[in-house]
Amino acid sequence: MSNSIAFDQAADYYDQTRAVPPEVEAQGVAAIAEALGLDEGMRVLEAGVGTGRWAIPLAGHGYRYHGVDLAMPMLRKLVGKQQPDEHPIILTQGDITSLPYRDGSFAGVLVVHVFHLVPNYRQAIA
């Protein structure tokens, strides 16, 4: 059983409270890709992917994107927002303190607005 806080109740309003203008999104995507040293085709994991606020635009740049989130309602929102012609985002429901991936599986890991919801955030970082 997880001690992390699921954000299930926020799924319906999350995007409205975290929206960014398109030009800010483009700058954010570029900054994230540069900070992680990403090239097209690299595998990226977003821990606490939520509704895909960053996952969808980043996946659109050709990264092999994976997302994990504790909240199934948030993951459903992400799936509902994806377009059939977009790069797929591979989703897993799970707790970021116990990820089902081997070390070194990803070129980079992104975590945004999540650690305050994880009492054992140091375990997630490890």
MOPAC internal coordinates of N, CA, C and O (Angstrom, degrees):
PM7 1SCF
backbone

  N    0.0000 0     0.00 0     0.00 0    0    0    0
  C    1.4499 1     0.00 0     0.00 0    1    0    0
  C    1.5312 1   109.56 1     0.00 0    2    1    0
  O    1.2310 1   120.27 1   -41.27 1    3    2    1
  N    1.2813 1   117.09 1   138.73 1    3    2    1
  C    1.4479 1   122.75 1  -176.74 1    5    3    2
  C    1.5223 1   111.51 1   -88.71 1    6    5    3
  O    1.2310 1   121.09 1   -35.60 1    7    6    5
  N    1.3273 1   115.53 1   144.40 1    7    6    5
  C    1.4668 1   120.84 1   171.28 1    9    7    6
  C    1.5188 1   111.20 1   -94.79 1   10    9    7
  O    1.2310 1   120.56 1   173.24 1   11   10    9
  N    1.3204 1   116.54 1    -6.76 1   11   10    9
  C    1.4590 1   120.71 1  -179.89 1   13   11   10
  C    1.5194 1   109.70 1   -68.43 1   14   13   11
  O    1.2310 1   120.87 1   -25.40 1   15   14   13
  N    1.3203 1   115.93 1   154.60 1   15   14   13
  C    1.4590 1   121.79 1  -176.43 1   17   15   14
  C    1.5233 1   109.27 1   -93.59 1   18   17   15
  O    1.2310 1   120.94 1   -63.89 1   19   18   17
  N    1.3353 1   115.81 1   116.11 1   19   18   17
  C    1.4652 1   119.97 1   176.66 1   21   19   18
  C    1.5188 1   108.75 1   -75.35 1   22   21   19
  O    1.2310 1   120.86 1   -37.50 1   23   22   21
  N    1.2991 1   115.96 1   142.50 1   23   22   21
  C    1.4613 1   122.07 1  -178.16 1   25   23   22
  C    1.5220 1   110.72 1  -100.55 1   26   25   23
  O    1.2310 1   120.30 1  -149.80 1   27   26   25
  N    1.3418 1   117.04 1    30.20 1   27   26   25
  C    1.4598 1   122.29 1  -177.22 1   29   27   26
  C    1.5233 1   112.50 1   -50.01 1   30   29   27
  O    1.2310 1   120.63 1   133.39 1   31   30   29
  N    1.3285 1   116.40 1   -46.61 1   31   30   29
  C    1.4641 1   121.01 1  -173.98 1   33   31   30
  C    1.5238 1   112.98 1   -66.81 1   34   33   31
  O    1.2310 1   119.91 1   164.22 1   35   34   33
  N    1.3233 1   117.77 1   -15.78 1   35   34   33
  C    1.4612 1   120.91 1  -177.01 1   37   35   34
  C    1.5303 1   113.17 1   -93.40 1   38   37   35
  O    1.2310 1   119.99 1   175.21 1   39   38   37
  N    1.3110 1   117.63 1    -4.79 1   39   38   37
  C    1.4645 1   120.70 1  -172.89 1   41   39   38
  C    1.5295 1   112.69 1   -57.01 1   42   41   39
  O    1.2310 1   119.87 1   141.81 1   43   42   41
  N    1.3166 1   117.85 1   -38.19 1   43   42   41
  C    1.4647 1   120.23 1  -175.94 1   45   43   42
  C    1.5289 1   114.23 1   -74.02 1   46   45   43
  O    1.2310 1   119.81 1   155.68 1   47   46   45
  N    1.3209 1   117.97 1   -24.32 1   47   46   45
  C    1.4716 1   119.62 1  -177.41 1   49   47   46
  C    1.5286 1   113.39 1  -119.26 1   50   49   47
  O    1.2310 1   120.04 1   177.95 1   51   50   49
  N    1.3062 1   117.52 1    -2.05 1   51   50   49
  C    1.4657 1   121.30 1  -173.54 1   53   51   50
  C    1.5252 1   112.81 1   -55.14 1   54   53   51
  O    1.2310 1   120.33 1   129.95 1   55   54   53
  N    1.3248 1   116.98 1   -50.05 1   55   54   53
  C    1.4686 1   119.38 1  -176.70 1   57   55   54
  C    1.5211 1   112.79 1   -62.07 1   58   57   55
  O    1.2310 1   119.81 1   144.37 1   59   58   57
  N    1.3133 1   117.97 1   -35.63 1   59   58   57
  C    1.4703 1   120.51 1   179.98 1   61   59   58
  C    1.5286 1   111.34 1   -68.02 1   62   61   59
  O    1.2310 1   120.04 1   151.26 1   63   62   61
  N    1.3187 1   117.54 1   -28.74 1   63   62   61
  C    1.4638 1   120.03 1  -178.10 1   65   63   62
  C    1.5218 1   112.96 1   -92.06 1   66   65   63
  O    1.2310 1   119.98 1   172.78 1   67   66   65
  N    1.3227 1   117.64 1    -7.22 1   67   66   65
  C    1.4604 1   121.33 1  -178.17 1   69   67   66
  C    1.5234 1   112.64 1  -124.52 1   70   69   67
  O    1.2310 1   120.01 1  -168.02 1   71   70   69
  N    1.3044 1   117.58 1    11.98 1   71   70   69
  C    1.4646 1   121.50 1  -176.59 1   73   71   70
  C    1.5246 1   111.04 1   -65.15 1   74   73   71
  O    1.2310 1   121.31 1   -33.78 1   75   74   73
  N    1.3201 1   115.10 1   146.22 1   75   74   73
  C    1.4632 1   121.53 1   174.48 1   77   75   74
  C    1.5250 1   107.99 1  -130.01 1   78   77   75
  O    1.2310 1   119.91 1   -32.30 1   79   78   77
  N    1.3295 1   117.78 1   147.70 1   79   78   77
  C    1.4678 1   120.53 1   177.47 1   81   79   78
  C    1.5305 1   110.39 1   -61.10 1   82   81   79
  O    1.2310 1   119.72 1   -27.76 1   83   82   81
  N    1.3357 1   118.15 1   152.24 1   83   82   81
  C    1.4710 1   121.72 1  -177.33 1   85   83   82
  C    1.5311 1   113.87 1   -53.61 1   86   85   83
  O    1.2310 1   120.08 1   140.76 1   87   86   85
  N    1.3325 1   117.45 1   -39.24 1   87   86   85
  C    1.4632 1   118.74 1  -178.78 1   89   87   86
  C    1.5280 1   111.61 1   -69.36 1   90   89   87
  O    1.2310 1   120.48 1   147.24 1   91   90   89
  N    1.3231 1   116.68 1   -32.76 1   91   90   89
  C    1.4663 1   120.53 1   176.52 1   93   91   90
  C    1.5273 1   109.67 1   -71.15 1   94   93   91
  O    1.2310 1   120.75 1   140.28 1   95   94   93
  N    1.3354 1   116.17 1   -39.72 1   95   94   93
  C    1.4609 1   120.05 1   176.67 1   97   95   94
  C    1.5263 1   110.31 1   -59.65 1   98   97   95
  O    1.2310 1   120.19 1   134.39 1   99   98   97
  N    1.3239 1   117.24 1   -45.61 1   99   98   97
  C    1.4687 1   121.11 1  -179.81 1  101   99   98
  C    1.5296 1   110.85 1   -61.41 1  102  101   99
  O    1.2310 1   120.40 1   137.96 1  103  102  101
  N    1.3326 1   116.83 1   -42.04 1  103  102  101
  C    1.4583 1   120.35 1   177.82 1  105  103  102
  C    1.5301 1   110.69 1   -65.58 1  106  105  103
  O    1.2310 1   120.81 1   140.49 1  107  106  105
  N    1.3451 1   116.05 1   -39.51 1  107  106  105
  C    1.4616 1   120.61 1   178.82 1  109  107  106
  C    1.5169 1   111.94 1   -63.96 1  110  109  107
  O    1.2310 1   120.51 1   135.74 1  111  110  109
  N    1.3250 1   116.63 1   -44.26 1  111  110  109
  C    1.4659 1   121.00 1   178.67 1  113  111  110
  C    1.5232 1   110.01 1   -60.46 1  114  113  111
  O    1.2310 1   120.10 1   134.08 1  115  114  113
  N    1.3144 1   117.41 1   -45.92 1  115  114  113
  C    1.4686 1   121.55 1   179.50 1  117  115  114
  C    1.5292 1   110.96 1   -62.31 1  118  117  115
  O    1.2310 1   120.52 1   136.85 1  119  118  117
  N    1.3284 1   116.62 1   -43.15 1  119  118  117
  C    1.4677 1   120.73 1  -179.16 1  121  119  118
  C    1.5270 1   111.36 1   -66.29 1  122  121  119
  O    1.2310 1   120.35 1   139.26 1  123  122  121
  N    1.3314 1   116.93 1   -40.74 1  123  122  121
  C    1.4677 1   120.64 1   178.76 1  125  123  122
  C    1.5267 1   110.19 1   -64.81 1  126  125  123
  O    1.2310 1   120.35 1   133.17 1  127  126  125
  N    1.3196 1   116.93 1   -46.83 1  127  126  125
  C    1.4701 1   120.84 1  -179.88 1  129  127  126
  C    1.5240 1   111.01 1   -60.65 1  130  129  127
  O    1.2310 1   120.60 1   138.88 1  131  130  129
  N    1.3278 1   116.45 1   -41.12 1  131  130  129
  C    1.4644 1   120.09 1   179.15 1  133  131  130
  C    1.5260 1   110.78 1   -68.07 1  134  133  131
  O    1.2310 1   120.24 1   135.05 1  135  134  133
  N    1.3267 1   117.14 1   -44.95 1  135  134  133
  C    1.4657 1   120.57 1  -178.91 1  137  135  134
  C    1.5256 1   112.06 1   -62.40 1  138  137  135
  O    1.2310 1   120.37 1   144.50 1  139  138  137
  N    1.3313 1   116.89 1   -35.50 1  139  138  137
  C    1.4638 1   120.72 1   179.82 1  141  139  138
  C    1.5298 1   112.35 1   -88.02 1  142  141  139
  O    1.2310 1   120.05 1   172.95 1  143  142  141
  N    1.3323 1   117.51 1    -7.05 1  143  142  141
  C    1.4586 1   121.21 1  -179.56 1  145  143  142
  C    1.5182 1   112.60 1    65.78 1  146  145  143
  O    1.2310 1   120.54 1  -137.99 1  147  146  145
  N    1.3312 1   116.56 1    42.01 1  147  146  145
  C    1.4567 1   121.26 1  -173.60 1  149  147  146
  C    1.5148 1   113.03 1   -86.34 1  150  149  147
  O    1.2310 1   121.74 1   -37.95 1  151  150  149
  N    1.3161 1   114.27 1   142.05 1  151  150  149
  C    1.4561 1   123.34 1   169.56 1  153  151  150
  C    1.5188 1   107.47 1  -122.77 1  154  153  151
  O    1.2310 1   120.64 1   -23.15 1  155  154  153
  N    1.3260 1   116.37 1   156.85 1  155  154  153
  C    1.4618 1   121.09 1  -179.76 1  157  155  154
  C    1.5288 1   110.59 1   -52.40 1  158  157  155
  O    1.2310 1   121.01 1   -42.22 1  159  158  157
  N    1.3223 1   115.67 1   137.78 1  159  158  157
  C    1.4596 1   121.81 1   178.17 1  161  159  158
  C    1.5204 1   114.37 1    91.07 1  162  161  159
  O    1.2310 1   119.82 1   167.83 1  163  162  161
  N    1.3269 1   117.95 1   -12.17 1  163  162  161
  C    1.4652 1   120.24 1   179.03 1  165  163  162
  C    1.5275 1   110.85 1   -71.57 1  166  165  163
  O    1.2310 1   121.44 1   -31.62 1  167  166  165
  N    1.3139 1   114.85 1   148.38 1  167  166  165
  C    1.4728 1   120.81 1   178.29 1  169  167  166
  C    1.5206 1   110.16 1   -84.61 1  170  169  167
  O    1.2310 1   120.99 1   -48.63 1  171  170  169
  N    1.3281 1   115.71 1   131.37 1  171  170  169
  C    1.4571 1   123.16 1  -179.55 1  173  171  170
  C    1.5230 1   107.92 1  -126.25 1  174  173  171
  O    1.2310 1   120.61 1   -39.91 1  175  174  173
  N    1.3176 1   116.44 1   140.09 1  175  174  173
  C    1.4546 1   121.99 1   174.16 1  177  175  174
  C    1.5130 1   109.06 1  -115.71 1  178  177  175
  O    1.2310 1   120.96 1   -49.05 1  179  178  177
  N    1.3226 1   115.77 1   130.95 1  179  178  177
  C    1.4642 1   119.45 1   170.54 1  181  179  178
  C    1.5192 1   107.45 1  -109.95 1  182  181  179
  O    1.2310 1   121.17 1   -64.63 1  183  182  181
  N    1.3230 1   115.36 1   115.37 1  183  182  181
  C    1.4572 1   122.42 1   179.38 1  185  183  182
  C    1.5294 1   107.80 1   -88.95 1  186  185  183
  O    1.2310 1   120.99 1   -62.08 1  187  186  185
  N    1.3199 1   115.72 1   117.92 1  187  186  185
  C    1.4547 1   120.20 1  -172.58 1  189  187  186
  C    1.5191 1   109.59 1    83.73 1  190  189  187
  O    1.2310 1   120.48 1  -131.94 1  191  190  189
  N    1.3296 1   116.69 1    48.06 1  191  190  189
  C    1.4677 1   122.86 1  -173.14 1  193  191  190
  C    1.5205 1   113.19 1   -65.59 1  194  193  191
  O    1.2310 1   120.07 1   154.68 1  195  194  193
  N    1.3266 1   117.47 1   -25.32 1  195  194  193
  C    1.4629 1   120.77 1   177.36 1  197  195  194
  C    1.5093 1   113.43 1    57.29 1  198  197  195
  O    1.2310 1   120.87 1    49.27 1  199  198  197
  N    1.3123 1   115.94 1  -130.73 1  199  198  197
  C    1.4698 1   122.19 1  -176.47 1  201  199  198
  C    1.5270 1   112.41 1   -90.08 1  202  201  199
  O    1.2310 1   120.22 1  -174.28 1  203  202  201
  N    1.3246 1   117.18 1     5.72 1  203  202  201
  C    1.4549 1   120.43 1   176.33 1  205  203  202
  C    1.5118 1   115.59 1    86.98 1  206  205  203
  O    1.2310 1   120.63 1  -158.52 1  207  206  205
  N    1.3306 1   116.41 1    21.48 1  207  206  205
  C    1.4633 1   119.86 1  -177.78 1  209  207  206
  C    1.5227 1   111.65 1   -51.55 1  210  209  207
  O    1.2310 1   119.42 1   137.68 1  211  210  209
  N    1.3278 1   118.71 1   -42.32 1  211  210  209
  C    1.4633 1   121.72 1   177.06 1  213  211  210
  C    1.5213 1   111.35 1  -101.27 1  214  213  211
  O    1.2310 1   120.06 1   152.17 1  215  214  213
  N    1.3148 1   117.50 1   -27.83 1  215  214  213
  C    1.4672 1   120.96 1  -177.04 1  217  215  214
  C    1.5234 1   112.39 1   -61.78 1  218  217  215
  O    1.2310 1   120.21 1   133.61 1  219  218  217
  N    1.3073 1   117.20 1   -46.39 1  219  218  217
  C    1.4673 1   120.20 1  -176.04 1  221  219  218
  C    1.5299 1   111.64 1   -63.60 1  222  221  219
  O    1.2310 1   119.01 1   130.67 1  223  222  221
  N    1.3289 1   119.49 1   -49.33 1  223  222  221
  C    1.4735 1   117.06 1   178.24 1  225  223  222
  C    1.5287 1   113.56 1   -67.58 1  226  225  223
  O    1.2310 1   119.66 1   145.82 1  227  226  225
  N    1.3297 1   118.24 1   -34.18 1  227  226  225
  C    1.4674 1   119.80 1   178.53 1  229  227  226
  C    1.5194 1   111.11 1   -69.63 1  230  229  227
  O    1.2310 1   119.89 1   137.61 1  231  230  229
  N    1.3231 1   117.81 1   -42.39 1  231  230  229
  C    1.4663 1   120.72 1   178.74 1  233  231  230
  C    1.5221 1   110.30 1   -60.78 1  234  233  231
  O    1.2310 1   120.38 1   148.78 1  235  234  233
  N    1.3195 1   116.88 1   -31.22 1  235  234  233
  C    1.4543 1   121.69 1   178.68 1  237  235  234
  C    1.5199 1   113.95 1   -65.03 1  238  237  235
  O    1.2310 1   120.30 1   167.92 1  239  238  237
  N    1.3255 1   117.04 1   -12.08 1  239  238  237
  C    1.4645 1   121.04 1   178.43 1  241  239  238
  C    1.5226 1   111.90 1   -95.06 1  242  241  239
  O    1.2310 1   120.58 1  -168.82 1  243  242  241
  N    1.3294 1   116.49 1    11.18 1  243  242  241
  C    1.4606 1   119.74 1   173.33 1  245  243  242
  C    1.5152 1   115.74 1    91.47 1  246  245  243
  O    1.2310 1   119.77 1  -171.40 1  247  246  245
  N    1.3201 1   118.05 1     8.60 1  247  246  245
  C    1.4588 1   119.39 1   175.45 1  249  247  246
  C    1.5221 1   108.78 1   -79.60 1  250  249  247
  O    1.2310 1   120.01 1   -31.49 1  251  250  249
  N    1.3056 1   117.58 1   148.51 1  251  250  249
  C    1.4613 1   121.65 1   174.76 1  253  251  250
  C    1.5257 1   106.27 1   -84.25 1  254  253  251
  O    1.2310 1   121.10 1   -81.88 1  255  254  253
  N    1.3030 1   115.49 1    98.12 1  255  254  253
  C    1.4589 1   122.59 1  -167.06 1  257  255  254
  C    1.5207 1   111.65 1   -96.18 1  258  257  255
  O    1.2310 1   121.32 1   -47.49 1  259  258  257
  N    1.3244 1   115.08 1   132.51 1  259  258  257
  C    1.4587 1   123.11 1   175.23 1  261  259  258
  C    1.5188 1   107.27 1  -123.14 1  262  261  259
  O    1.2310 1   120.71 1   -36.57 1  263  262  261
  N    1.3208 1   116.24 1   143.43 1  263  262  261
  C    1.4552 1   120.44 1   177.94 1  265  263  262
  C    1.5117 1   110.18 1  -134.84 1  266  265  263
  O    1.2310 1   121.01 1   -37.55 1  267  266  265
  N    1.3100 1   115.67 1   142.45 1  267  266  265
  C    1.4650 1   121.54 1   175.84 1  269  267  266
  C    1.5164 1   107.89 1  -128.46 1  270  269  267
  O    1.2310 1   121.01 1   -40.93 1  271  270  269
  N    1.3222 1   115.68 1   139.07 1  271  270  269
  C    1.4630 1   120.87 1   178.56 1  273  271  270
  C    1.5158 1   108.67 1  -152.85 1  274  273  271
  O    1.2310 1   121.01 1   -32.53 1  275  274  273
  N    1.3143 1   115.67 1   147.47 1  275  274  273
  C    1.4585 1   121.96 1   178.52 1  277  275  274
  C    1.5264 1   111.03 1   -75.68 1  278  277  275
  O    1.2310 1   120.31 1   150.32 1  279  278  277
  N    1.3223 1   117.02 1   -29.68 1  279  278  277
  C    1.4698 1   122.27 1  -171.86 1  281  279  278
  C    1.5256 1   111.68 1   -92.44 1  282  281  279
  O    1.2310 1   120.52 1   -72.86 1  283  282  281
  N    1.3157 1   116.62 1   107.14 1  283  282  281
  C    1.4577 1   121.22 1   178.08 1  285  283  282
  C    1.5359 1   112.05 1   -60.52 1  286  285  283
  O    1.2310 1   118.56 1   141.85 1  287  286  285
  N    1.3468 1   120.34 1   -38.15 1  287  286  285
  C    1.4735 1   118.77 1   177.09 1  289  287  286
  C    1.5329 1   113.29 1   -60.55 1  290  289  287
  O    1.2310 1   120.15 1   146.30 1  291  290  289
  N    1.3145 1   117.32 1   -33.70 1  291  290  289
  C    1.4651 1   120.11 1   177.06 1  293  291  290
  C    1.5341 1   109.76 1   -68.12 1  294  293  291
  O    1.2310 1   120.24 1   137.27 1  295  294  293
  N    1.3226 1   117.15 1   -42.73 1  295  294  293
  C    1.4651 1   120.84 1   178.93 1  297  295  294
  C    1.5276 1   111.14 1   -63.41 1  298  297  295
  O    1.2310 1   120.39 1   141.82 1  299  298  297
  N    1.3283 1   116.86 1   -38.18 1  299  298  297
  C    1.4712 1   119.75 1   177.38 1  301  299  298
  C    1.5236 1   110.90 1   -62.89 1  302  301  299
  O    1.2310 1   120.08 1   140.87 1  303  302  301
  N    1.3227 1   117.45 1   -39.13 1  303  302  301
  C    1.4706 1   120.83 1   177.25 1  305  303  302
  C    1.5289 1   110.27 1   -61.64 1  306  305  303
  O    1.2310 1   120.70 1   137.51 1  307  306  305
  N    1.3193 1   116.26 1   -42.49 1  307  306  305
  C    1.4619 1   120.32 1   179.08 1  309  307  306
  C    1.5213 1   109.70 1   -60.90 1  310  309  307
  O    1.2310 1   120.02 1   130.90 1  311  310  309
  N    1.3124 1   117.57 1   -49.10 1  311  310  309
  C    1.4629 1   121.19 1   179.83 1  313  311  310
  C    1.5296 1   110.35 1   -58.27 1  314  313  311
  O    1.2310 1   119.94 1   138.61 1  315  314  313
  N    1.3205 1   117.71 1   -41.39 1  315  314  313
  C    1.4587 1   121.91 1  -179.69 1  317  315  314
  C    1.5205 1   113.76 1   -66.94 1  318  317  315
  O    1.2310 1   119.92 1   155.93 1  319  318  317
  N    1.3157 1   117.76 1   -24.07 1  319  318  317
  C    1.4608 1   122.14 1  -179.87 1  321  319  318
  C    1.5226 1   113.08 1   -86.25 1  322  321  319
  O    1.2310 1   119.82 1   159.07 1  323  322  321
  N    1.3181 1   117.96 1   -20.93 1  323  322  321
  C    1.4568 1   120.89 1  -177.74 1  325  323  322
  C    1.5155 1   110.74 1   -70.32 1  326  325  323
  O    1.2310 1   121.04 1   -37.03 1  327  326  325
  N    1.3099 1   115.62 1   142.97 1  327  326  325
  C    1.4543 1   123.19 1   176.01 1  329  327  326
  C    1.5278 1   108.69 1   -96.76 1  330  329  327
  O    1.2310 1   119.58 1   -32.22 1  331  330  329
  N    1.3293 1   118.41 1   147.78 1  331  330  329
  C    1.4718 1   121.00 1  -177.50 1  333  331  330
  C    1.5217 1   114.15 1   -57.56 1  334  333  331
  O    1.2310 1   120.01 1   149.97 1  335  334  333
  N    1.3264 1   117.58 1   -30.03 1  335  334  333
  C    1.4657 1   120.55 1  -177.09 1  337  335  334
  C    1.5288 1   113.06 1   -89.20 1  338  337  335
  O    1.2310 1   119.91 1  -178.80 1  339  338  337
  N    1.3353 1   117.78 1     1.20 1  339  338  337
  C    1.4585 1   121.35 1   179.65 1  341  339  338
  C    1.5278 1   110.98 1   -83.63 1  342  341  339
  O    1.2310 1   121.83 1   -20.47 1  343  342  341
  N    1.3265 1   114.11 1   159.53 1  343  342  341
  C    1.4618 1   119.50 1   175.01 1  345  343  342
  C    1.5271 1   108.24 1   -63.36 1  346  345  343
  O    1.2310 1   120.03 1   -46.86 1  347  346  345
  N    1.3271 1   117.55 1   133.14 1  347  346  345
  C    1.4639 1   119.63 1  -177.92 1  349  347  346
  C    1.5245 1   111.93 1   -69.52 1  350  349  347
  O    1.2310 1   121.18 1   -32.64 1  351  350  349
  N    1.3119 1   115.35 1   147.36 1  351  350  349
  C    1.4552 1   122.77 1   173.22 1  353  351  350
  C    1.5201 1   106.10 1  -110.79 1  354  353  351
  O    1.2310 1   120.47 1   -58.07 1  355  354  353
  N    1.3058 1   116.71 1   121.93 1  355  354  353
  C    1.4598 1   121.55 1  -179.08 1  357  355  354
  C    1.5223 1   107.68 1   -84.45 1  358  357  355
  O    1.2310 1   121.05 1   -60.84 1  359  358  357
  N    1.3223 1   115.61 1   119.16 1  359  358  357
  C    1.4606 1   121.08 1  -173.05 1  361  359  358
  C    1.5239 1   112.36 1  -110.19 1  362  361  359
  O    1.2310 1   121.75 1   -34.67 1  363  362  361
  N    1.3308 1   114.26 1   145.33 1  363  362  361
  C    1.4520 1   122.35 1   176.93 1  365  363  362
  C    1.5227 1   107.58 1  -136.45 1  366  365  363
  O    1.2310 1   120.69 1   -48.59 1  367  366  365
  N    1.3214 1   116.29 1   131.41 1  367  366  365
  C    1.4555 1   119.04 1   171.64 1  369  367  366
  C    1.5242 1   106.74 1   -84.87 1  370  369  367
  O    1.2310 1   120.67 1   -54.65 1  371  370  369
  N    1.3097 1   116.32 1   125.35 1  371  370  369
  C    1.4498 1   119.49 1  -179.42 1  373  371  370
  C    1.5067 1   111.95 1  -179.09 1  374  373  371
  O    1.2310 1   121.77 1    -9.35 1  375  374  373
  N    1.3163 1   114.22 1   170.65 1  375  374  373
  C    1.4586 1   123.31 1  -179.74 1  377  375  374
  C    1.5229 1   108.81 1   -94.34 1  378  377  375
  O    1.2310 1   120.03 1   -48.63 1  379  378  377
  N    1.3063 1   117.54 1   131.37 1  379  378  377
  C    1.4675 1   120.23 1  -176.87 1  381  379  378
  C    1.5251 1   112.53 1   -70.19 1  382  381  379
  O    1.2310 1   119.52 1   171.64 1  383  382  381
  N    1.3267 1   118.53 1    -8.36 1  383  382  381
  C    1.4675 1   119.89 1   175.27 1  385  383  382
  C    1.5306 1   111.46 1   -82.37 1  386  385  383
  O    1.2310 1   120.33 1   172.68 1  387  386  385
  N    1.3208 1   116.97 1    -7.32 1  387  386  385
  C    1.4575 1   121.24 1  -179.20 1  389  387  386
  C    1.5308 1   108.72 1  -146.93 1  390  389  387
  O    1.2310 1   121.05 1  -107.82 1  391  390  389
  N    1.3189 1   115.60 1    72.18 1  391  390  389
  C    1.4650 1   120.75 1  -175.29 1  393  391  390
  C    1.5327 1   111.51 1   -77.38 1  394  393  391
  O    1.2310 1   120.62 1   -35.92 1  395  394  393
  N    1.3197 1   116.42 1   144.08 1  395  394  393
  C    1.4676 1   120.21 1  -178.07 1  397  395  394
  C    1.5280 1   113.54 1   -90.09 1  398  397  395
  O    1.2310 1   120.00 1  -145.43 1  399  398  397
  N    1.3356 1   117.61 1    34.57 1  399  398  397
  C    1.4545 1   121.28 1  -176.94 1  401  399  398
  C    1.5318 1   109.54 1  -123.06 1  402  401  399
  O    1.2310 1   120.80 1   -29.04 1  403  402  401
  N    1.3117 1   116.08 1   150.96 1  403  402  401
  C    1.4596 1   120.81 1   174.85 1  405  403  402
  C    1.5208 1   109.85 1   -75.32 1  406  405  403
  O    1.2310 1   120.66 1   -28.46 1  407  406  405
  N    1.3150 1   116.34 1   151.54 1  407  406  405
  C    1.4554 1   120.71 1   173.38 1  409  407  406
  C    1.5300 1   109.03 1   -56.75 1  410  409  407
  O    1.2310 1   120.47 1   -38.63 1  411  410  409
  N    1.3015 1   116.71 1   141.37 1  411  410  409
  C    1.4496 1   121.72 1   177.83 1  413  411  410
  C    1.5134 1   115.00 1    78.94 1  414  413  411
  O    1.2310 1   120.05 1  -168.25 1  415  414  413
  N    1.3331 1   117.52 1    11.75 1  415  414  413
  C    1.4682 1   121.02 1  -178.32 1  417  415  414
  C    1.5215 1   113.15 1   -73.84 1  418  417  415
  O    1.2310 1   120.40 1   162.09 1  419  418  417
  N    1.3280 1   116.84 1   -17.91 1  419  418  417
  C    1.4619 1   120.71 1  -173.14 1  421  419  418
  C    1.5232 1   110.74 1  -129.77 1  422  421  419
  O    1.2310 1   121.38 1   -32.83 1  423  422  421
  N    1.3369 1   114.96 1   147.17 1  423  422  421
  C    1.4618 1   120.83 1   175.99 1  425  423  422
  C    1.5196 1   111.08 1   -70.70 1  426  425  423
  O    1.2310 1   120.94 1   151.61 1  427  426  425
  N    1.3308 1   115.81 1   -28.39 1  427  426  425
  C    1.4527 1   120.73 1  -179.91 1  429  427  426
  C    1.5065 1   110.77 1  -159.21 1  430  429  427
  O    1.2310 1   121.57 1   -22.96 1  431  430  429
  N    1.3331 1   114.60 1   157.04 1  431  430  429
  C    1.4644 1   121.82 1   177.97 1  433  431  430
  C    1.5198 1   107.82 1  -127.89 1  434  433  431
  O    1.2310 1   121.26 1   -46.69 1  435  434  433
  N    1.3147 1   115.19 1   133.31 1  435  434  433
  C    1.4601 1   121.85 1   179.52 1  437  435  434
  C    1.5252 1   108.67 1  -114.94 1  438  437  435
  O    1.2310 1   120.81 1   -45.22 1  439  438  437
  N    1.3363 1   116.06 1   134.78 1  439  438  437
  C    1.4577 1   122.12 1   176.02 1  441  439  438
  C    1.5287 1   106.90 1  -137.16 1  442  441  439
  O    1.2310 1   120.47 1   -58.87 1  443  442  441
  N    1.3426 1   116.70 1   121.13 1  443  442  441
  C    1.4631 1   121.09 1  -177.37 1  445  443  442
  C    1.5262 1   109.01 1  -130.35 1  446  445  443
  O    1.2310 1   120.23 1   -55.28 1  447  446  445
  N    1.3198 1   117.17 1   124.72 1  447  446  445
  C    1.4693 1   123.26 1   176.53 1  449  447  446
  C    1.5302 1   112.39 1    53.79 1  450  449  447
  O    1.2310 1   120.04 1  -132.09 1  451  450  449
  N    1.3244 1   117.52 1    47.91 1  451  450  449
  C    1.4574 1   120.34 1  -175.05 1  453  451  450
  C    1.5279 1   113.27 1  -126.54 1  454  453  451
  O    1.2310 1   119.60 1   136.72 1  455  454  453
  N    1.3158 1   118.36 1   -43.28 1  455  454  453
  C    1.4615 1   119.84 1  -169.81 1  457  455  454
  C    1.5265 1   114.23 1   -59.15 1  458  457  455
  O    1.2310 1   119.41 1   153.06 1  459  458  457
  N    1.3099 1   118.74 1   -26.94 1  459  458  457
  C    1.4637 1   120.37 1   177.87 1  461  459  458
  C    1.5249 1   111.95 1   -68.42 1  462  461  459
  O    1.2310 1   119.94 1   166.49 1  463  462  461
  N    1.3347 1   117.72 1   -13.51 1  463  462  461
  C    1.4599 1   122.86 1   178.20 1  465  463  462
  C    1.5297 1   112.41 1   -97.33 1  466  465  463
  O    1.2310 1   120.54 1  -179.42 1  467  466  465
  N    1.3232 1   116.57 1     0.58 1  467  466  465
  C    1.4649 1   121.40 1  -175.11 1  469  467  466
  C    1.5288 1   108.74 1  -119.09 1  470  469  467
  O    1.2310 1   120.26 1   -78.89 1  471  470  469
  N    1.3517 1   117.12 1   101.11 1  471  470  469
  C    1.4611 1   118.80 1  -179.29 1  473  471  470
  C    1.5289 1   113.61 1   -54.35 1  474  473  471
  O    1.2310 1   120.25 1   143.87 1  475  474  473
  N    1.3226 1   117.13 1   -36.13 1  475  474  473
  C    1.4586 1   121.05 1   179.37 1  477  475  474
  C    1.5309 1   109.35 1  -104.17 1  478  477  475
  O    1.2310 1   120.63 1  -124.95 1  479  478  477
  N    1.3225 1   116.40 1    55.05 1  479  478  477
  C    1.4582 1   121.07 1  -176.15 1  481  479  478
  C    1.5284 1   113.11 1   -62.39 1  482  481  479
  O    1.2310 1   120.18 1   151.91 1  483  482  481
  N    1.3284 1   117.26 1   -28.09 1  483  482  481
  C    1.4710 1   119.39 1   178.71 1  485  483  482
  C    1.5283 1   111.05 1   -63.84 1  486  485  483
  O    1.2310 1   120.54 1   144.79 1  487  486  485
  N    1.3269 1   116.57 1   -35.21 1  487  486  485
  C    1.4635 1   120.23 1   175.76 1  489  487  486
  C    1.5205 1   109.97 1   -65.47 1  490  489  487
  O    1.2310 1   120.20 1   141.32 1  491  490  489
  N    1.3178 1   117.23 1   -38.68 1  491  490  489
  C    1.4767 1   120.31 1   177.95 1  493  491  490
  C    1.5270 1   110.22 1   -64.59 1  494  493  491
  O    1.2310 1   119.90 1   139.27 1  495  494  493
  N    1.3078 1   117.80 1   -40.73 1  495  494  493
  C    1.4642 1   121.80 1   178.99 1  497  495  494
  C    1.5254 1   110.35 1   -64.72 1  498  497  495
  O    1.2310 1   120.56 1   138.67 1  499  498  497
  N    1.3178 1   116.54 1   -41.33 1  499  498  497
  C    1.4812 1   121.20 1   179.75 1  501  499  498
  C    1.5048 1   109.89 1   -62.77 1  502  501  499
  O    1.2310 1   120.10 1   180.00 1  503  502  501

